[in-house]
Structures are given as C-alpha cells and as structure tokens.
Amino acid sequence: MLSRVVLSAAAAAPSLKNAALLGPGVLQATRVFHTGQPRLAPVPPLPEHGGKVRLGLIPEEFFQFLYPKTGVTGPYVLGTGLILYFLSKEIYVITPETFSTISVVGLLVYAVKKYGAAVGEFADKLNEEKIAQLEAAKQDTIQQIQDAIDLEKLQQALVQKRHYLFDVQRNNIAMALEVTYRERLHKVYKEVKNRLDYHISVQNMMVRKEQEHMINWVEKHVVQSISAQQEKETIAKCIADLKLLAKKAQAQPVL
Amino acid sequence: MASVVPVKEKKLMDVKLGELPSWILMRDFTPKGIAGAFQRGYYQHYNKYVNVRKGGVAGVSMVPAAHVLPSYCLSCKELKRA
C-alpha cells in the first residue's frame, strides 16, 4: 500500500516539474483537477493472514515451485542435501559458535511455539481496540454528516412551505387596511353628522325662541289690553254662567 | 528462443533461462533505479508478511535469516583459515 503511494508520488513529481515551466496564469488556466478515476477508494481492507511460510523461514511459493518436478518431499530433500554438502565440504565450518547458535535457535523455537499464540492474541486485542476507536470516530462523523444532511433537507422542505407565512402576512395586512379604512369612514360619517346636527339644533333653537318670544309678546299685549272694567264684567258673566250650569247639572241626574 | 512478448522488460519468473544475462543487463542501474529496487523489495516483504491483520513469526524471522546468511558468506573465508 505504501509502495503504491510512493510510486504515485514519484509519478506525480515529473508532471509538477513540467508544470512549473509554464507561467502562473497559464498554469491556472490549463491545469485540470480530479480527472482520473479515484483508485483505492474505499481503501481495500488489510489481508487477514500473511504469506504462508514453512519452518518459519521459507515461503510456501518455493515449495509450490518445486512441487511439479519433485513432489512433496523435494524441498526437504534439497535442504537436507545442501546441509550435508556444506558440512562435508567444510563450506560451513563447525565452530564453538555453532553450538551456541543451535542452543539459541532451539530456545527461540521453543519460546515461539509455546507463547506465540498468546502474544498474537494480545497483539490482536490491541489492534482491535485501535480499530474500534477509529470505527467509532468514523461512525460519529458519519452520524454528524447524516444529521447535517437531514437538517439541510428539513430546511429545504421548510423553504417550500414559506408561502403559507407570506399568505398569512398578506391577509393580516389586508385586514389592517380594511380596518383602517372603515375607521376613517366611520369618523367621516360622525363628523358630517355632527355638523348637520349642529345646523338642525340651531334651526330648532331659533324656531323655539321665536315661538316663545311671540307668545310672550302676545300675552303681554293681551294682559295690557284688559282694562279694569272689562275685568269686572267678565268675572260677573262667568259667575252667572256657572250658576246656570249648576242648575242644569242638578236637573240632569234627577232624570 | 525469443519470447513472444517483444519487450524484454518482464518479471523475473517469466524470463527464460537463456535470456537471463540480457535481462540482467537491461535492468535500471542508475542510483534512482537501485534505490527503487530496494524500495520495491522492502515494500513487497512488508506488505506480504508484516502489514497483515494476523501476522506470524515469518515477518520477524526472515530478517535475521536474511542477515545471517550473507554475513556468514562474507566471513567464511577467515573462519576457514582458523
């Protein structure tokens, strides 16, 4: 994986070098970004096990390479033969170091065989914790972005419903205008009626005053015109009429 | 004897035995090429035996073995003298 990154960086270096020869303006005009297909996206997972080896050292491919010609035991026979050849021809010299090497290698093999699995499990547990942390971080980021997307969609949906708000506002304004118009109309009516009532009451008052004045004037003149003598005659006639009426009234109920 | 593919830049396992010298001579021997070869070798070993989920003893044990064998070859002359 890292080798591929390094190789791609090495391949990008000459293109950057060539681009530097152009002027800055030309660079911005002609450089096109993101043209290739994104490779390694998503990143492929790590392989589960490494390449198989036998005896902890020799890769399996060597055994498969020799299998068609020599069968299963070929590489082992080759190894044994090589060891005996090196020993017999003294290409490999037996020194005191040989024995220490054999003891150390034997100890290492024993340790690996006995504790290898435990160490592997411990390392796997550490790895899994790390991966769990990263996975949790990734899930959190995904969740945050999902929430942001949902919020965005919600706001877009709200934008679609904005016209309700505008309708209500328009209705309110229309009603306020109507109310103001009617208030002013009523005010105009009241003012006009006030003026007309004023004129009517002025007229009524004039008529009443004239009537009263005339009555007073007539009364005064009549009272003035009644002299003392006329008053005595009038009272005597009234008394005589009353006596006549009393006699008639007494006569009526008898019948 | 000539292979079907005209360009002789093939992988080592595909090269036939007779073409081996010409193939070796054709490799890139500039410093950049040699560094690239070391890089390739290192990352091939790393990605195959170390950078896995459940590594084994192979990733660790191959390194001392690859160190011991050449160093023995270099010092076997003076071991023979003693």
Chai-1 contact restraints between the chains, C-beta under 6 A:
chainA,res_idxA,chainB,res_idxB,connection_type,confidence,min_distance_angstrom,max_distance_angstrom,comment,restraint_id
A,S3,B,Y43,contact,1.0,0.0,6.0,A-B,restraint_1
A,L46,B,V52,contact,1.0,0.0,6.0,A-B,restraint_2
A,L46,B,R53,contact,1.0,0.0,6.0,A-B,restraint_3
A,P47,B,V52,contact,1.0,0.0,6.0,A-B,restraint_4
A,E48,B,R53,contact,1.0,0.0,6.0,A-B,restraint_5
A,H49,B,K54,contact,1.0,0.0,6.0,A-B,restraint_6
A,G50,B,Y49,contact,1.0,0.0,6.0,A-B,restraint_7
A,G50,B,V52,contact,1.0,0.0,6.0,A-B,restraint_8
A,G50,B,G55,contact,1.0,0.0,6.0,A-B,restraint_9
A,G50,B,G56,contact,1.0,0.0,6.0,A-B,restraint_10
A,G50,B,A58,contact,1.0,0.0,6.0,A-B,restraint_11
A,G51,B,K48,contact,1.0,0.0,6.0,A-B,restraint_12
A,G51,B,Y49,contact,1.0,0.0,6.0,A-B,restraint_13
A,V53,B,A58,contact,1.0,0.0,6.0,A-B,restraint_14
A,G56,B,V57,contact,1.0,0.0,6.0,A-B,restraint_15
A,G56,B,S61,contact,1.0,0.0,6.0,A-B,restraint_16
A,L57,B,S61,contact,1.0,0.0,6.0,A-B,restraint_17
A,L57,B,A65,contact,1.0,0.0,6.0,A-B,restraint_18
A,V93,B,L79,contact,1.0,0.0,6.0,A-B,restraint_19
A,V93,B,K80,contact,1.0,0.0,6.0,A-B,restraint_20
A,V112,B,V57,contact,1.0,0.0,6.0,A-B,restraint_21
